[in-house]
């Protein structure tokens, strides 16, 4: 099927956003996709915040974006927008790094007051980077994501059902666009 780059834009190692993405990655893998996880926080800070376009880590991440058929972008919401670490990465990618790609934007946050952050902050940036198709995104409340002592994740039933539908829509969109991309390459 498709190659999916799953990008966590959280600066925290114990992030609910990152754990939620890795949880959703499993659903995509079960549907036959190859998923490549990327936690932006693991990119060397000197490369990311020093805007070192030639740094090997930035070159590697740029190649991951180029190889992907689809991209899942997850971010915690800070100050009604996506995270600064995600912005730093997006600023370093080529202007049209998402050309021809299907993209699924996801966000997590503590209040429904931030639910529009996907549409008003993240979606315009993804669109400006040339995304072929940005599927319906989803905002999940922090309180609906619980991490057990063993590290496993539990998502509240209503949120889990909605996320499952969103991921399935993304997967279906990938299935429609991937053959076209392969034929064009």
Secondary structure, DSSP 8 states (H G I E B T S, - for coil): --EEEEEE--S-TT-HHHHHHHHHHHHHHHTT-EEEEEEGGGS-HHHHHTT-TTSHHHHHHHHHHHH-SEEEEEEE-BTTB--HHHHHHHHHS-TTTTBT-EEEEEEEES-GGGTTHIIIIIHHHHHHTTBSEEEEEEEEEGGGEEE-TTS-EEE-HHHHHHHHHHHHHHHHHHHHHHHHHHHH-
